Amino acid sequence: MSLFNDLGRKVEELKQEVGNASDDEATHQCSECEALLYADHDECPECGSTSVVALTE
């Protein structure tokens, strides 16, 4: 069982790392639902709001 626990833990760590890396690549964000977007949109694909703003660093 320990092998499966270790494997599950490593998979979860990888998923978190991938999620964090993809969040860093976002270029826009919805002001209403705070969804991160990776391209400019006229409206948010998550909630339909037109409050999409560019992220600046």
PDB file of N, CA, C and O in Angstrom:
ATOM      1  N   MET A   1       0.811  -1.189   0.000  1.00  0.00           N
ATOM      2  CA  MET A   1       0.000   0.000   0.000  1.00  0.00           C
ATOM      3  C   MET A   1       0.855   1.255   0.000  1.00  0.00           C
ATOM      4  O   MET A   1       0.448   2.272  -0.560  1.00  0.00           O
ATOM      5  N   SER A   2       2.003   1.209   0.599  1.00  0.00           N
ATOM      6  CA  SER A   2       2.857   2.383   0.698  1.00  0.00           C
ATOM      7  C   SER A   2       3.252   2.904  -0.682  1.00  0.00           C
ATOM      8  O   SER A   2       3.359   4.114  -0.884  1.00  0.00           O
ATOM      9  N   LEU A   3       3.468   1.994  -1.627  1.00  0.00           N
ATOM     10  CA  LEU A   3       3.820   2.388  -2.989  1.00  0.00           C
ATOM     11  C   LEU A   3       2.715   3.238  -3.601  1.00  0.00           C
ATOM     12  O   LEU A   3       2.998   4.249  -4.242  1.00  0.00           O
ATOM     13  N   PHE A   4       1.461   2.841  -3.411  1.00  0.00           N
ATOM     14  CA  PHE A   4       0.338   3.589  -3.966  1.00  0.00           C
ATOM     15  C   PHE A   4       0.172   4.934  -3.279  1.00  0.00           C
ATOM     16  O   PHE A   4      -0.186   5.917  -3.928  1.00  0.00           O
ATOM     17  N   ASN A   5       0.427   4.993  -1.977  1.00  0.00           N
ATOM     18  CA  ASN A   5       0.350   6.262  -1.259  1.00  0.00           C
ATOM     19  C   ASN A   5       1.414   7.227  -1.765  1.00  0.00           C
ATOM     20  O   ASN A   5       1.132   8.404  -1.990  1.00  0.00           O
ATOM     21  N   ASP A   6       2.641   6.730  -1.944  1.00  0.00           N
ATOM     22  CA  ASP A   6       3.724   7.567  -2.456  1.00  0.00           C
ATOM     23  C   ASP A   6       3.413   8.058  -3.867  1.00  0.00           C
ATOM     24  O   ASP A   6       3.628   9.227  -4.186  1.00  0.00           O
ATOM     25  N   LEU A   7       2.911   7.168  -4.701  1.00  0.00           N
ATOM     26  CA  LEU A   7       2.572   7.537  -6.072  1.00  0.00           C
ATOM     27  C   LEU A   7       1.469   8.591  -6.091  1.00  0.00           C
ATOM     28  O   LEU A   7       1.547   9.562  -6.843  1.00  0.00           O
ATOM     29  N   GLY A   8       0.455   8.403  -5.274  1.00  0.00           N
ATOM     30  CA  GLY A   8      -0.635   9.373  -5.192  1.00  0.00           C
ATOM     31  C   GLY A   8      -0.155  10.733  -4.727  1.00  0.00           C
ATOM     32  O   GLY A   8      -0.596  11.756  -5.249  1.00  0.00           O
ATOM     33  N   ARG A   9       0.729  10.758  -3.766  1.00  0.00           N
ATOM     34  CA  ARG A   9       1.289  12.012  -3.255  1.00  0.00           C
ATOM     35  C   ARG A   9       2.101  12.725  -4.342  1.00  0.00           C
ATOM     36  O   ARG A   9       1.999  13.941  -4.501  1.00  0.00           O
ATOM     37  N   LYS A  10       2.897  11.971  -5.079  1.00  0.00           N
ATOM     38  CA  LYS A  10       3.711  12.564  -6.146  1.00  0.00           C
ATOM     39  C   LYS A  10       2.840  13.100  -7.280  1.00  0.00           C
ATOM     40  O   LYS A  10       3.143  14.150  -7.848  1.00  0.00           O
ATOM     41  N   VAL A  11       1.776  12.398  -7.612  1.00  0.00           N
ATOM     42  CA  VAL A  11       0.857  12.863  -8.656  1.00  0.00           C
ATOM     43  C   VAL A  11       0.206  14.173  -8.221  1.00  0.00           C
ATOM     44  O   VAL A  11       0.089  15.100  -9.024  1.00  0.00           O
ATOM     45  N   GLU A  12      -0.212  14.261  -6.977  1.00  0.00           N
ATOM     46  CA  GLU A  12      -0.838  15.485  -6.470  1.00  0.00           C
ATOM     47  C   GLU A  12       0.155  16.651  -6.492  1.00  0.00           C
ATOM     48  O   GLU A  12      -0.222  17.766  -6.850  1.00  0.00           O
ATOM     49  N   GLU A  13       1.405  16.415  -6.120  1.00  0.00           N
ATOM     50  CA  GLU A  13       2.421  17.463  -6.168  1.00  0.00           C
ATOM     51  C   GLU A  13       2.621  17.953  -7.604  1.00  0.00           C
ATOM     52  O   GLU A  13       2.744  19.155  -7.840  1.00  0.00           O
ATOM     53  N   LEU A  14       2.651  17.035  -8.549  1.00  0.00           N
ATOM     54  CA  LEU A  14       2.821  17.400  -9.954  1.00  0.00           C
ATOM     55  C   LEU A  14       1.645  18.222 -10.442  1.00  0.00           C
ATOM     56  O   LEU A  14       1.835  19.211 -11.150  1.00  0.00           O
ATOM     57  N   LYS A  15       0.426  17.828 -10.073  1.00  0.00           N
ATOM     58  CA  LYS A  15      -0.760  18.593 -10.479  1.00  0.00           C
ATOM     59  C   LYS A  15      -0.700  20.018  -9.944  1.00  0.00           C
ATOM     60  O   LYS A  15      -1.057  20.958 -10.654  1.00  0.00           O
ATOM     61  N   GLN A  16      -0.260  20.189  -8.715  1.00  0.00           N
ATOM     62  CA  GLN A  16      -0.164  21.522  -8.128  1.00  0.00           C
ATOM     63  C   GLN A  16       0.901  22.353  -8.831  1.00  0.00           C
ATOM     64  O   GLN A  16       0.687  23.540  -9.076  1.00  0.00           O
ATOM     65  N   GLU A  17       2.039  21.759  -9.160  1.00  0.00           N
ATOM     66  CA  GLU A  17       3.096  22.478  -9.865  1.00  0.00           C
ATOM     67  C   GLU A  17       2.639  22.920 -11.243  1.00  0.00           C
ATOM     68  O   GLU A  17       2.923  24.044 -11.658  1.00  0.00           O
ATOM     69  N   VAL A  18       1.939  22.056 -11.954  1.00  0.00           N
ATOM     70  CA  VAL A  18       1.434  22.388 -13.286  1.00  0.00           C
ATOM     71  C   VAL A  18       0.411  23.516 -13.181  1.00  0.00           C
ATOM     72  O   VAL A  18       0.426  24.441 -13.993  1.00  0.00           O
ATOM     73  N   GLY A  19      -0.472  23.449 -12.193  1.00  0.00           N
ATOM     74  CA  GLY A  19      -1.467  24.498 -11.992  1.00  0.00           C
ATOM     75  C   GLY A  19      -0.826  25.837 -11.694  1.00  0.00           C
ATOM     76  O   GLY A  19      -1.257  26.860 -12.227  1.00  0.00           O
ATOM     77  N   ASN A  20       0.186  25.852 -10.861  1.00  0.00           N
ATOM     78  CA  ASN A  20       0.879  27.098 -10.537  1.00  0.00           C
ATOM     79  C   ASN A  20       1.595  27.659 -11.753  1.00  0.00           C
ATOM     80  O   ASN A  20       1.584  28.872 -11.966  1.00  0.00           O
ATOM     81  N   ALA A  21       2.209  26.814 -12.547  1.00  0.00           N
ATOM     82  CA  ALA A  21       2.914  27.275 -13.745  1.00  0.00           C
ATOM     83  C   ALA A  21       1.935  27.850 -14.752  1.00  0.00           C
ATOM     84  O   ALA A  21       2.229  28.867 -15.381  1.00  0.00           O
ATOM     85  N   SER A  22       0.782  27.226 -14.919  1.00  0.00           N
ATOM     86  CA  SER A  22      -0.180  27.740 -15.891  1.00  0.00           C
ATOM     87  C   SER A  22      -0.797  29.046 -15.406  1.00  0.00           C
ATOM     88  O   SER A  22      -1.126  29.902 -16.227  1.00  0.00           O
ATOM     89  N   ASP A  23      -0.962  29.227 -14.097  1.00  0.00           N
ATOM     90  CA  ASP A  23      -1.463  30.498 -13.564  1.00  0.00           C
ATOM     91  C   ASP A  23      -0.497  31.633 -13.901  1.00  0.00           C
ATOM     92  O   ASP A  23      -0.930  32.754 -14.164  1.00  0.00           O
ATOM     93  N   ASP A  24       0.792  31.355 -13.894  1.00  0.00           N
ATOM     94  CA  ASP A  24       1.796  32.368 -14.206  1.00  0.00           C
ATOM     95  C   ASP A  24       1.735  32.801 -15.659  1.00  0.00           C
ATOM     96  O   ASP A  24       2.202  33.890 -15.992  1.00  0.00           O
ATOM     97  N   GLU A  25       1.172  31.976 -16.533  1.00  0.00           N
ATOM     98  CA  GLU A  25       1.103  32.276 -17.960  1.00  0.00           C
ATOM     99  C   GLU A  25      -0.146  33.077 -18.351  1.00  0.00           C
ATOM    100  O   GLU A  25      -0.258  33.516 -19.496  1.00  0.00           O
ATOM    101  N   ALA A  26      -1.073  33.271 -17.427  1.00  0.00           N
ATOM    102  CA  ALA A  26      -2.307  34.001 -17.731  1.00  0.00           C
ATOM    103  C   ALA A  26      -1.996  35.440 -18.114  1.00  0.00           C
ATOM    104  O   ALA A  26      -1.130  36.078 -17.514  1.00  0.00           O
ATOM    105  N   THR A  27      -2.709  35.951 -19.122  1.00  0.00           N
ATOM    106  CA  THR A  27      -2.498  37.323 -19.583  1.00  0.00           C
ATOM    107  C   THR A  27      -3.657  38.240 -19.238  1.00  0.00           C
ATOM    108  O   THR A  27      -3.501  39.461 -19.248  1.00  0.00           O
ATOM    109  N   HIS A  28      -4.827  37.669 -18.929  1.00  0.00           N
ATOM    110  CA  HIS A  28      -6.022  38.445 -18.617  1.00  0.00           C
ATOM    111  C   HIS A  28      -6.771  37.794 -17.459  1.00  0.00           C
ATOM    112  O   HIS A  28      -6.570  36.618 -17.157  1.00  0.00           O
ATOM    113  N   GLN A  29      -7.639  38.581 -16.814  1.00  0.00           N
ATOM    114  CA  GLN A  29      -8.442  38.053 -15.716  1.00  0.00           C
ATOM    115  C   GLN A  29      -9.812  38.717 -15.720  1.00  0.00           C
ATOM    116  O   GLN A  29      -9.940  39.896 -16.049  1.00  0.00           O
ATOM    117  N   CYS A  30     -10.815  37.962 -15.358  1.00  0.00           N
ATOM    118  CA  CYS A  30     -12.169  38.489 -15.236  1.00  0.00           C
ATOM    119  C   CYS A  30     -12.284  39.206 -13.893  1.00  0.00           C
ATOM    120  O   CYS A  30     -11.935  38.646 -12.854  1.00  0.00           O
ATOM    121  N   SER A  31     -12.769  40.435 -13.916  1.00  0.00           N
ATOM    122  CA  SER A  31     -12.942  41.198 -12.678  1.00  0.00           C
ATOM    123  C   SER A  31     -14.100  40.668 -11.845  1.00  0.00           C
ATOM    124  O   SER A  31     -14.118  40.853 -10.628  1.00  0.00           O
ATOM    125  N   GLU A  32     -15.057  40.018 -12.471  1.00  0.00           N
ATOM    126  CA  GLU A  32     -16.242  39.522 -11.762  1.00  0.00           C
ATOM    127  C   GLU A  32     -15.978  38.205 -11.037  1.00  0.00           C
ATOM    128  O   GLU A  32     -16.169  38.120  -9.824  1.00  0.00           O
ATOM    129  N   CYS A  33     -15.539  37.173 -11.769  1.00  0.00           N
ATOM    130  CA  CYS A  33     -15.358  35.846 -11.162  1.00  0.00           C
ATOM    131  C   CYS A  33     -13.897  35.510 -10.898  1.00  0.00           C
ATOM    132  O   CYS A  33     -13.593  34.456 -10.338  1.00  0.00           O
ATOM    133  N   GLU A  34     -12.992  36.397 -11.296  1.00  0.00           N
ATOM    134  CA  GLU A  34     -11.549  36.246 -11.094  1.00  0.00           C
ATOM    135  C   GLU A  34     -10.938  35.065 -11.840  1.00  0.00           C
ATOM    136  O   GLU A  34      -9.875  34.576 -11.456  1.00  0.00           O
ATOM    137  N   ALA A  35     -11.598  34.600 -12.904  1.00  0.00           N
ATOM    138  CA  ALA A  35     -11.048  33.522 -13.721  1.00  0.00           C
ATOM    139  C   ALA A  35      -9.809  34.034 -14.451  1.00  0.00           C
ATOM    140  O   ALA A  35      -9.796  35.156 -14.958  1.00  0.00           O
ATOM    141  N   LEU A  36      -8.778  33.211 -14.502  1.00  0.00           N
ATOM    142  CA  LEU A  36      -7.568  33.558 -15.248  1.00  0.00           C
ATOM    143  C   LEU A  36      -7.751  33.135 -16.697  1.00  0.00           C
ATOM    144  O   LEU A  36      -8.224  32.032 -16.976  1.00  0.00           O
ATOM    145  N   LEU A  37      -7.375  34.018 -17.619  1.00  0.00           N
ATOM    146  CA  LEU A  37      -7.546  33.765 -19.042  1.00  0.00           C
ATOM    147  C   LEU A  37      -6.191  33.857 -19.726  1.00  0.00           C
ATOM    148  O   LEU A  37      -5.302  34.573 -19.265  1.00  0.00           O
ATOM    149  N   TYR A  38      -6.039  33.137 -20.818  1.00  0.00           N
ATOM    150  CA  TYR A  38      -4.754  33.055 -21.495  1.00  0.00           C
ATOM    151  C   TYR A  38      -4.755  33.761 -22.835  1.00  0.00           C
ATOM    152  O   TYR A  38      -3.804  33.646 -23.608  1.00  0.00           O
ATOM    153  N   ALA A  39      -5.828  34.494 -23.108  1.00  0.00           N
ATOM    154  CA  ALA A  39      -5.938  35.311 -24.320  1.00  0.00           C
ATOM    155  C   ALA A  39      -6.971  36.397 -24.036  1.00  0.00           C
ATOM    156  O   ALA A  39      -7.782  36.271 -23.119  1.00  0.00           O
ATOM    157  N   ASP A  40      -6.933  37.451 -24.825  1.00  0.00           N
ATOM    158  CA  ASP A  40      -7.892  38.533 -24.662  1.00  0.00           C
ATOM    159  C   ASP A  40      -9.271  38.062 -25.113  1.00  0.00           C
ATOM    160  O   ASP A  40      -9.401  37.443 -26.168  1.00  0.00           O
ATOM    161  N   HIS A  41     -10.292  38.351 -24.323  1.00  0.00           N
ATOM    162  CA  HIS A  41     -11.669  37.977 -24.631  1.00  0.00           C
ATOM    163  C   HIS A  41     -12.564  39.200 -24.478  1.00  0.00           C
ATOM    164  O   HIS A  41     -12.297  40.062 -23.640  1.00  0.00           O
ATOM    165  N   ASP A  42     -13.621  39.284 -25.277  1.00  0.00           N
ATOM    166  CA  ASP A  42     -14.604  40.344 -25.103  1.00  0.00           C
ATOM    167  C   ASP A  42     -15.479  40.074 -23.885  1.00  0.00           C
ATOM    168  O   ASP A  42     -15.956  41.001 -23.230  1.00  0.00           O
ATOM    169  N   GLU A  43     -15.683  38.794 -23.592  1.00  0.00           N
ATOM    170  CA  GLU A  43     -16.419  38.421 -22.387  1.00  0.00           C
ATOM    171  C   GLU A  43     -15.806  37.168 -21.790  1.00  0.00           C
ATOM    172  O   GLU A  43     -15.187  36.364 -22.488  1.00  0.00           O
ATOM    173  N   CYS A  44     -15.987  37.017 -20.500  1.00  0.00           N
ATOM    174  CA  CYS A  44     -15.419  35.886 -19.772  1.00  0.00           C
ATOM    175  C   CYS A  44     -16.118  34.592 -20.188  1.00  0.00           C
ATOM    176  O   CYS A  44     -17.346  34.523 -20.163  1.00  0.00           O
ATOM    177  N   PRO A  45     -15.354  33.567 -20.571  1.00  0.00           N
ATOM    178  CA  PRO A  45     -15.973  32.291 -20.932  1.00  0.00           C
ATOM    179  C   PRO A  45     -16.562  31.560 -19.722  1.00  0.00           C
ATOM    180  O   PRO A  45     -17.378  30.654 -19.893  1.00  0.00           O
ATOM    181  N   GLU A  46     -16.167  31.935 -18.511  1.00  0.00           N
ATOM    182  CA  GLU A  46     -16.672  31.283 -17.300  1.00  0.00           C
ATOM    183  C   GLU A  46     -18.018  31.849 -16.862  1.00  0.00           C
ATOM    184  O   GLU A  46     -18.948  31.098 -16.567  1.00  0.00           O
ATOM    185  N   CYS A  47     -18.120  33.197 -16.820  1.00  0.00           N
ATOM    186  CA  CYS A  47     -19.333  33.797 -16.259  1.00  0.00           C
ATOM    187  C   CYS A  47     -20.084  34.709 -17.225  1.00  0.00           C
ATOM    188  O   CYS A  47     -21.203  35.128 -16.927  1.00  0.00           O
ATOM    189  N   GLY A  48     -19.483  35.028 -18.386  1.00  0.00           N
ATOM    190  CA  GLY A  48     -20.144  35.867 -19.371  1.00  0.00           C
ATOM    191  C   GLY A  48     -19.983  37.360 -19.139  1.00  0.00           C
ATOM    192  O   GLY A  48     -20.526  38.156 -19.906  1.00  0.00           O
ATOM    193  N   SER A  49     -19.262  37.762 -18.114  1.00  0.00           N
ATOM    194  CA  SER A  49     -19.038  39.173 -17.823  1.00  0.00           C
ATOM    195  C   SER A  49     -18.174  39.823 -18.903  1.00  0.00           C
ATOM    196  O   SER A  49     -17.324  39.165 -19.503  1.00  0.00           O
ATOM    197  N   THR A  50     -18.391  41.098 -19.144  1.00  0.00           N
ATOM    198  CA  THR A  50     -17.545  41.843 -20.088  1.00  0.00           C
ATOM    199  C   THR A  50     -16.415  42.568 -19.364  1.00  0.00           C
ATOM    200  O   THR A  50     -15.751  43.422 -19.951  1.00  0.00           O
ATOM    201  N   SER A  51     -16.196  42.239 -18.117  1.00  0.00           N
ATOM    202  CA  SER A  51     -15.156  42.894 -17.295  1.00  0.00           C
ATOM    203  C   SER A  51     -13.845  42.119 -17.327  1.00  0.00           C
ATOM    204  O   SER A  51     -13.344  41.707 -16.281  1.00  0.00           O
ATOM    205  N   VAL A  52     -13.294  41.921 -18.498  1.00  0.00           N
ATOM    206  CA  VAL A  52     -12.021  41.229 -18.662  1.00  0.00           C
ATOM    207  C   VAL A  52     -10.919  42.278 -18.761  1.00  0.00           C
ATOM    208  O   VAL A  52     -10.992  43.178 -19.598  1.00  0.00           O
ATOM    209  N   VAL A  53      -9.905  42.167 -17.917  1.00  0.00           N
ATOM    210  CA  VAL A  53      -8.812  43.134 -17.889  1.00  0.00           C
ATOM    211  C   VAL A  53      -7.477  42.431 -18.108  1.00  0.00           C
ATOM    212  O   VAL A  53      -7.311  41.261 -17.765  1.00  0.00           O
ATOM    213  N   ALA A  54      -6.539  43.160 -18.681  1.00  0.00           N
ATOM    214  CA  ALA A  54      -5.194  42.623 -18.911  1.00  0.00           C
ATOM    215  C   ALA A  54      -4.418  42.619 -17.594  1.00  0.00           C
ATOM    216  O   ALA A  54      -4.522  43.553 -16.799  1.00  0.00           O
ATOM    217  N   LEU A  55      -3.651  41.576 -17.375  1.00  0.00           N
ATOM    218  CA  LEU A  55      -2.771  41.506 -16.224  1.00  0.00           C
ATOM    219  C   LEU A  55      -1.443  42.136 -16.592  1.00  0.00           C
ATOM    220  O   LEU A  55      -0.888  41.840 -17.650  1.00  0.00           O
ATOM    221  N   THR A  56      -0.932  42.990 -15.744  1.00  0.00           N
ATOM    222  CA  THR A  56       0.374  43.605 -15.984  1.00  0.00           C
ATOM    223  C   THR A  56       1.301  43.226 -14.858  1.00  0.00           C
ATOM    224  O   THR A  56       0.877  43.060 -13.715  1.00  0.00           O
ATOM    225  N   GLU A  57       2.555  43.093 -15.185  1.00  0.00           N
ATOM    226  CA  GLU A  57       3.524  42.714 -14.152  1.00  0.00           C
ATOM    227  C   GLU A  57       4.468  43.833 -13.899  1.00  0.00           C
ATOM    228  O   GLU A  57       5.362  43.710 -13.061  1.00  0.00           O
TER     229      GLU A  57
END
